[in-house]
């Protein structure tokens, strides 16, 4: 029997696995995506790179700042320091993942607690396990779907957690849209515009401006199920309120993050059912983005090690 399985290879799951691995615990991670990091994502198109999930790394807690302070500074905010790995925010996730045992492209569709431990069943009907303990770090709605048939107080504790979607658009223009590194306009449709070419090691040429445009939370909720083509048209039209001329459009694509933001957080870093050997954690626990995800995974791992219940 393996020591522990973690569903989800976002920052929370990766940090939890890292701490446990350093203590000698055998950990196996599963993620439905081909990559790692969840919303700490960087997309490439030709020579352009877009941080289309989280635009940068920032925070206040000592352990998180120690992790990110060696990266480049991105001077986009007078009130806080923002950091960026040279290859994009996803570089942090890749660095955490490098020594770990991760089953990528493996979507766990159901879980079962049996006499010998936890068994996980993937999208192809394949079975993994048994595992002595199970940690789920998926977005809260996906976590709720996995545990809904279990007899655990965790179900009731998650009832008030709420997550919201976000539409983002990645575009490349021949003329600048904004003259600052980042713009947060007072606008019903557009929440933030990030100038990707202003980030360290990103500038490509004097006639090459690439951006990530994030839609407002309420607008994304209202249009969550819209066709991507319609979303792109709406966001492009809304940009006319911000810029008069962007020149030739060299590239444009949209992406929907179904669980982008935490509207109502759990209010504690994790939940653990010691009777079942089941824990849940994630960015939605503390509600402060990547920093919260990191702290959630670390706190859970330290609790497991301290209690000896790994």
N, C-alpha and C positions, 0 to 999 in steps of 0.2 A: 504494500500500500504506500503510495506517495504521500508526502507530508501535507501538501496544500495545493489547491488550484485557485487561480484568480481569473475571473471572467472580466475582460476589458483591459486593454493595454494602452489606456490613456495615461496621463501623468500620475493620477492617483494609483492605478494598478502597478505602474512601473516603479514608483517610489516605494510602495509597499513591498514589492518583490525584491527590490534592491536591498532594503534593510534586512529582510528575512534571509536572503541569500548570504549576506555578509556574516550572518550568525550561524550559517551552516544548515539552514532549512532548505529542503528540496521543494522548489516551487515550479509549477507549470502554468503559463498564461495562455489565454485563448482570446482572440479578437477576430471579429467578422471582417475587418478591413485587411487589405494587403499591406498597409503600413501600420505605424504605431503613432501614438500621440493624441488621438481623438481630434478635438478642435484646435489643438496646437499644431496646425497644419500649414504646409507651404506647398503651393502648386506651381509647377513650371510649365511655361508655354514658349517654345523656341528659346530665345535668350532671356526671356523675362521671368521673374520670380515674384510670386504674390503670397504674402502671409494673409490668407483669406479667412482664417479663424480668429486667432488672437493677433493683433497687430504688433505686439511687443511683449516683453517680460518686465514686470514691475511689481513692487510690493514693499512691505515694511518689516516682516518678521525676520529675525536674525538668520535662521537656517535657510530660508528661501533666498534671501539676499546673498548669503554666502555661496549659494549654488549658481547664481546668475551674474554676480558682479564682475566676473572675468570676461564677459562678453562685451562687445562694442557698445558705447553709449549712442543712443538716438535722441537728439535734442528736439523733442516734440512737445515738451510740457515744462513750463516754468515752475510747477509745483512739485514735481516728482521726477526721479531718474528712471529712464526706460533703457532696457538693454536688449541687444539683438545679436544672436549668433551670426556669423558671417554667411552661412548658407540658409538662413531663415529660422523662424522659431521652432520648426520641426527638428532642427539639429539637436536640441536638448533632449527630445524624446528618443531620438536615435542613439544618442550617447548613453542614456539610461538603459536602453533595450539591448545594447550590443552584447553583454555577457549573459543575458537571460534566455531561458528556454520558452519560446513563444510560438504557438501554433497560429499562424496568420491565415486569413481567409477561412476561418473556422467559426461559424456562427453556432453558439450553443442555444438550442431551441427549447430544451427542457432539462430539468435536474431532478434527481431522485435520491432520497436518503435511504440507504439500505443497511442491512446488518453489518456489512464490511466497510461502509463509508459512503461517501458521495459519488454518484455516477452522473456523468454529463453526456447528453445525446446531442450530436451536431446536426446540421441541415441535411446531411446525407444518410442519417440514421446510424452513423458511427458512434460507438460508445467509448468514453474516456473515464479512467479511474480504476479502482476506487481511490478516493482521497480522504484523509482524516478530517480535514477542514476545508471549507469553501468560502471564498471571498468574492463578492460581486461588486464591481466598480462601474457598471454600466450606468447610463442616464437613469434617473429615478423611474420613469414610466416603464422602461425595459426591465429594470430590476423588479418592479412590482409584477410584471407579467410572468417572470420566471418563478417567483415565490408564491404566487396566488393560491396554489393548492396545498401549501404547507401550513402546519399548525404552529405559528410563530407570532410573538407579539410585535415583531418587526413590521408586519403588514399594517397594523393600526398606527404605528409610529410614523409611517411614511404617508399617511393619508392626506396630510395638509401640505406636503411639498409640491411646489408648482414650478414647471419649467416652460420657457417660451422659445419660439423659433426665431430665426433671423435669415433673411435673404441678403446675399452679398453679390456684388458685381465686380468683376475684374476687367479693367480696360486699359488700353494703350492708345494715347493720342499724340498728335503731332505738335499740339500747342498745350501749354499748362492750363489745368483746370483751376488750381489754387496756387497761391504763391508762398504758402507755409507748408511745414512738414505734415501737419494734420489740421483738419477743420471739423468742428462740431457745430454745424449750423442750427439755428432755431427753425426747424422745418418739420412738416408733418410726415414726410416720406423718407428723408435722408437723415440718418443719425450721425454718421461720421464718414469723412473722406480721408484716406491715408495715402500720402504720396510715397509709393514704394521706392521710387528712384532717389528719394532723399535719405534712404537708409544706408548705413555703412556698407561699402563695397557693392552698391547696387547701380550707381549711375552708369549709363551706357553711352549716351551721346547727347548733344545739344538739342536734337529734335526727336527725343524719345522720352515720353512721360508716361509712367504706368502707375495705376491707382487701384486701390480697393475701396469700393463704396458700400457701406453697410446701411441697410434700410432700418428705419425706426421700428422699435419693438411692436407698437400697436399696429402699424401698417403691415409688418410681417405676419402678425397673428391673423389679421383680417384676410390676407392674401396667401396664407400658408399653402393652400392646395392649388394655387393658380398655375397655369402653364408657364414654364420658364421663359418662353418667347414674350408673353404678355408682361411678365415681371421685368424683363430687360427693357422693353419699350417704356414702361412706366418710370423706371429709374432713369433712363436716358432723358425722358421728358422733364423729369424733376431737376436734373442737372442744369437745365436751362435757367433755373432760378439762381444758380450759383455762378455760372460762367456764361459769357456771351458767345465765345467762340473757342472750341477745342480743336479746331483744325480737322485733319483727316483722322478717321477712326481706324486704327491699325489692328485692333483685336478687342473682342468683347465676349464675355461669358458670365453666366450667373450660377450660383450654387445656393442651395437651401440647407441650412443647419436646422434640423427639426428640434433639437434640444440645445439651443445656444446659450440661453441665459437662465438664471435662477430667479424666478419671481418671488418665491417664498422658500427660504432655506430650512433645512432640518434644525439648525441651531446648535449642533454638536458634531464632532468630526467623524463619527462612525456609530454604527449599532452592532451589537454582538449578542447572538443567542447561544449561550454556552451549552444549553441542552442539545442543540442540533449541531453545534460546531459551525455555525453560519454567521458571517459578518457582511455588512454592506457599507460602502463608503463611496465618495465621489466629490466632484466640485460642488454639487448641489447640497452637500452637508453644511458647509460654511458659507457658500454663496459668494465667494470672492475670486472666482475665475481660476486660472492656472495655479496661483499661489495657494488657494484654498484646496485644490485637488492634491497638490504636493503635501500639504500639511495633513490632510485627511489620511492619505496613504501612510505617511510616516507615523502618525499617532496610532493608527490601527496596528501597524507592525510592531511598534514598541510595546503596546498593550499585550499583544499575543506572546511576545518574547518574555515580558515581565511575569506574566501569569503562568507561563509554561504550557499554555494551551495552543500549541501550534500543530 
